[in-house]
Amino acid sequence: MPSVYEKYQLKPVINASGRMTILGVSTPEQEVVDAVNFGLGHYFEVKDLINKTGAYLAGLLDVEDAVVVSCASAGIAQSVAAMIVRGDPYRLEHLHAHHHEVPSEIVLPKGHNVNFGAPVGTMVNLGGGKVVEAGYANECSPSQLAAAINANTAAILYIKSHHCVQKSILSVAEAAKVAKTHGLPLIVDAAAEEDLRLYYNQGADLVIYSGAKAIEGPTSGLVLGKRQYVEWVKQQANGIGRAMKVGKEGILGLTHAIERYLAKEKESGAAMVAKMTPFIERLNQLPGVTAKV
Ligand SMILES: *Cc1c(COP(=O)(O)O)cnc(C)c1O
């Protein structure tokens, strides 16, 4: 078989940038690839597969429930839809058909209304929500967040990311307090973050992760959180979620990748330098090239 790079005339990539969507994000380890392959090679009762892998992950992470989705963006859209539909069978099937007389505004700090490769607002709109910005581009306090809430608010959205403004923006714990005071759910997009328990423990009701970034799983996403909300996210499989379906291979691959990720020691700086050193030494043998850690 000719190399894929030759067959399609692709440029070979040495990824020195980390987990970038534009470069193919990550290359899962063999055990994860095996889990993906097992998924591809077998049949399952898919609802059972979704529920039981979700419950297994929830047990590993010590959260109420979890569900594997097709990617973090799909997780945002389906979480928003979940908070608008809230299990109503008519709204589930007619989300975009017309206006529904239920809260649909999603409040987020203005400094979090970013483009992570696609706009956060587009994912909110896909989920049937309307973005309401709180505070200013460079500032959002708990009271500024609260000021944007009204009777039409469905949820608060918090984006935990290097893409966002970091200074003078309230913390996840503070946002959770505002949400609780107003009886609203807090959704946290932690797509590229490394700690799978932190934001849940800080009071978020739903937390969303990208499967191929820190976790180094297949293309997929994880939504974890409070049982009722996760249940409503799962129901979106019969609504907008169908257009962003995750396959059995993605479900089994991510579940195994998370198990491996949690068991793995975090790589130390010294270990990274040790791994880099032979590569750097060989680069330095190339004429005209100077490289250092
Ligand atoms: C990468 C990223 C996403 C999208 O994740 P996908 O799994 O590629 O959909 C969403 N939000 C943030 C902050 C991200 O960094």
The ligand as a MOL file (V3000), in Angstrom:
LIG
                    3D

  0  0  0     0  0            999 V3000
M  V30 BEGIN CTAB
M  V30 COUNTS 15 15 0 0 0
M  V30 BEGIN ATOM
M  V30 1 C -11.0290 23.1510 20.9020 0
M  V30 2 C -12.0800 23.9400 21.5960 0
M  V30 3 C -13.4270 23.7160 21.3320 0
M  V30 4 C -13.8890 22.7650 20.2660 0
M  V30 5 O -13.5370 21.4560 20.5260 0
M  V30 6 P -13.8870 20.3530 19.3900 0
M  V30 7 O -13.7840 19.0490 20.1340 0
M  V30 8 O -12.8670 20.5020 18.3380 0
M  V30 9 O -15.2620 20.6400 18.9240 0
M  V30 10 C -14.3700 24.4260 22.0270 0
M  V30 11 N -14.0120 25.3230 22.9520 0
M  V30 12 C -12.7200 25.5690 23.2560 0
M  V30 13 C -12.3820 26.5760 24.2890 0
M  V30 14 C -11.7030 24.8870 22.5840 0
M  V30 15 O -10.4200 25.1170 22.8690 0
M  V30 END ATOM
M  V30 BEGIN BOND
M  V30 1 1 1 2
M  V30 2 1 2 3
M  V30 3 2 2 14
M  V30 4 1 3 4
M  V30 5 2 3 10
M  V30 6 1 4 5
M  V30 7 1 5 6
M  V30 8 2 6 7
M  V30 9 1 6 8
M  V30 10 1 6 9
M  V30 11 1 10 11
M  V30 12 2 11 12
M  V30 13 1 12 13
M  V30 14 1 12 14
M  V30 15 1 14 15
M  V30 END BOND
M  V30 END CTAB
M  END
